[in-house]
Each structure stands twice: as structure tokens, then as C-alpha cells.
Amino acid sequence: MQKWETAESNLVNEEEANLENRRPEFEQGPLDAMDAFVAALNARDDEALYHTIHLPHFRISADGVLIYPTLDELKKSYLQDFFARAGTDWCHTIFDSKDVIHSSENKAHVFLQFTRYDSFGSNIVTFRSLWIMTRVDGKWGVQARSSFAP
């Protein structure tokens, strides 16, 4: 008779897993960069928004994958793509929650929920998303995002 290991036998305890995949001392930078991203988006400050995005930038959605390889490509279509997705009623976006699930000195995975609102403060839509934040040349920015938003 052959003995098979169960999946549970390969698990480490939660404390060990957190120490292996989390570096809390590096988590504020990515969260601050995310706040700068949504503040720039809501202010419709294109240049400040582009400053929060690392290239190449990847957006993985329910409709496929968009890759913005250069700043020129980002400037050419990123906001146009966003406004087409968000719709004409969109006024602003708020992060409902941001939870760092993995972190290191130069990378963090952040699971979040965001809501888009209209000018009357009514909820248009809410989505969950996974953002991959990276630190490049000492600056945190969003490298990739994945959600089921269109």
C-alpha cells in the first residue's frame, strides 16, 4: 500500500506563514501609493496619476488583459479606457478596504474593495481587486491589477 501525504501535512502554521510572506514594516508605502492613485484619479490629475503607476502596467479584467508598456501608451489610452469603463455617471472612487496579504521590501499584494460613485453620492458599482504594488528606484507604485470589473 502506498502512503500519500495530505495537503494539510505540507501546511505551516499561520504565524510561520505570516512571517514568511509579510513584512509589515514595508506595508505603509504601498498603501500610501494606492491612496495617491485614487486621489489623483478623483482629482482628474493625469500627471499625478501616471506618477503612481509603474511600467509596464498590467490590468487583468473580466474582459481580458491590457498592457501599457510605455508612458506614451499609458497617456494615450489609460484614462480613455477608464472613463469608458466607469461610465458617464462616474464622479469618484473610494477604497472600501485595503488588506495587504503579502509584502516584502519591494513588492506587496493588496486585496481591496472599491466603489465608484456618481455626483449624488450614490453607489454605481463595487468590485474586489488584487493590486500588485512594487517599489522601483525607491518609489512605490501599482504594477498590476486584477479584478472582474469590465
C-alpha positions as CSV (number, residue, x, y, z in Angstrom):
1,M,0.0,0.0,0.0
2,Q,1.3,3.4,-1.0
3,K,1.2,6.3,1.5
4,W,0.1,9.7,0.2
5,E,0.7,13.0,2.1
6,T,-2.3,15.1,2.6
7,A,-2.3,18.8,1.7
8,E,-2.6,19.6,5.4
9,S,0.7,17.8,6.2
10,N,2.5,20.4,4.0
11,L,1.0,23.5,5.7
12,V,2.9,25.6,8.1
13,N,1.2,27.2,11.0
14,E,-0.3,30.7,10.4
15,E,2.3,32.5,12.4
16,E,5.1,31.0,10.3
17,A,3.2,31.7,7.1
18,N,2.7,35.3,8.1
19,L,6.4,35.8,8.9
20,E,7.4,34.2,5.6
21,N,5.0,36.3,3.4
22,R,4.6,39.5,5.4
23,R,7.0,42.3,6.2
24,P,4.7,44.8,8.0
25,E,7.4,47.5,8.2
26,F,7.2,47.8,4.4
27,E,3.4,47.9,4.1
28,Q,2.6,51.6,4.5
29,G,4.4,52.7,1.4
30,P,2.3,50.6,-1.0
31,L,-0.9,51.7,0.8
32,D,0.1,55.4,0.5
33,A,0.8,54.9,-3.2
34,M,-2.7,53.4,-3.6
35,D,-4.2,56.4,-1.9
36,A,-2.2,58.8,-4.1
37,F,-3.5,56.8,-7.2
38,V,-7.2,57.2,-6.2
39,A,-6.7,60.8,-5.1
40,A,-5.2,61.7,-8.5
41,L,-7.9,59.8,-10.3
42,N,-10.7,61.6,-8.4
43,A,-9.0,64.9,-9.0
44,R,-8.6,64.1,-12.7
45,D,-4.9,64.9,-12.3
46,D,-3.4,62.9,-15.2
47,E,0.2,63.6,-14.4
48,A,-0.1,62.8,-10.7
49,L,-1.9,59.6,-11.7
50,Y,0.8,58.5,-14.1
51,H,3.3,59.1,-11.4
52,T,1.6,56.4,-9.2
53,I,1.8,53.7,-12.0
54,H,4.9,51.6,-12.7
55,L,5.5,50.4,-16.3
56,P,4.9,48.1,-17.9
57,H,1.5,48.2,-16.3
58,F,-0.9,45.3,-16.4
59,R,-4.7,45.3,-16.0
60,I,-6.3,41.9,-15.9
61,S,-10.1,42.1,-16.0
62,A,-13.1,40.0,-16.8
63,D,-12.8,41.2,-20.4
64,G,-9.1,40.3,-20.9
65,V,-5.6,41.7,-20.3
66,L,-4.5,45.3,-21.1
67,I,-0.7,46.0,-21.1
68,Y,0.6,49.5,-21.0
69,P,4.3,49.0,-21.9
70,T,5.4,52.7,-22.0
71,L,4.4,56.1,-20.6
72,D,3.3,57.2,-24.1
73,E,0.9,54.2,-24.3
74,L,-0.4,54.9,-20.8
75,K,-1.0,58.6,-21.7
76,K,-2.6,57.7,-25.0
77,S,-5.3,55.3,-23.7
78,Y,-5.3,54.7,-20.0
79,L,-7.7,57.4,-18.9
80,Q,-9.8,57.0,-22.1
81,D,-10.1,53.3,-21.2
82,F,-11.0,54.1,-17.6
83,F,-13.7,56.6,-18.5
84,A,-15.3,54.2,-21.0
85,R,-15.4,51.5,-18.2
86,A,-16.6,53.8,-15.4
87,G,-19.4,55.4,-17.5
88,T,-20.7,58.9,-17.8
89,D,-22.2,59.0,-14.3
90,W,-18.9,58.3,-12.5
91,C,-17.8,61.1,-10.2
92,H,-15.3,59.5,-7.8
93,T,-13.9,56.2,-6.4
94,I,-13.4,55.2,-2.8
95,F,-11.4,52.3,-1.4
96,D,-13.8,50.5,1.0
97,S,-11.0,48.3,2.2
98,K,-7.3,47.5,1.6
99,D,-5.7,44.4,3.1
100,V,-2.0,43.6,2.5
101,I,-1.8,39.9,2.1
102,H,1.9,39.5,1.1
103,S,4.6,42.1,1.5
104,S,8.4,42.5,1.1
105,E,10.8,45.3,0.9
106,N,10.0,45.9,-2.8
107,K,6.6,44.2,-3.5
108,A,3.2,43.9,-1.9
109,H,0.0,42.1,-2.8
110,V,-3.0,44.1,-1.7
111,F,-6.6,42.7,-1.7
112,L,-9.0,45.6,-1.9
113,Q,-12.6,46.6,-2.5
114,F,-13.5,49.8,-4.2
115,T,-16.7,51.6,-5.0
116,R,-17.5,54.0,-7.8
117,Y,-19.9,56.8,-7.0
118,D,-21.9,59.3,-9.0
119,S,-22.1,63.1,-8.3
120,F,-25.1,62.5,-5.9
121,G,-23.1,60.1,-3.8
122,S,-24.9,57.1,-5.0
123,N,-23.1,53.8,-5.4
124,I,-22.7,52.9,-9.1
125,V,-20.7,49.6,-8.6
126,T,-18.5,47.8,-6.2
127,F,-15.7,45.4,-7.1
128,R,-12.9,43.5,-5.3
129,S,-9.5,43.5,-6.8
130,L,-5.9,42.4,-6.3
131,W,-3.2,45.0,-6.8
132,I,0.5,44.2,-7.1
133,M,2.5,47.1,-5.8
134,T,6.2,47.4,-6.5
135,R,9.0,49.7,-5.3
136,V,11.1,50.8,-8.2
137,D,14.0,53.2,-7.6
138,G,12.7,53.8,-4.1
139,K,9.2,54.8,-5.2
140,W,6.1,52.6,-4.7
141,G,3.6,52.3,-7.5
142,V,1.0,50.0,-8.9
143,Q,2.5,47.4,-11.3
144,A,-0.5,45.2,-12.0
145,R,-4.2,45.0,-11.1
146,S,-6.6,42.1,-11.4
147,S,-10.4,42.1,-10.9
148,F,-13.6,41.0,-12.5
149,A,-14.5,44.6,-13.3
150,P,-15.1,45.1,-17.1
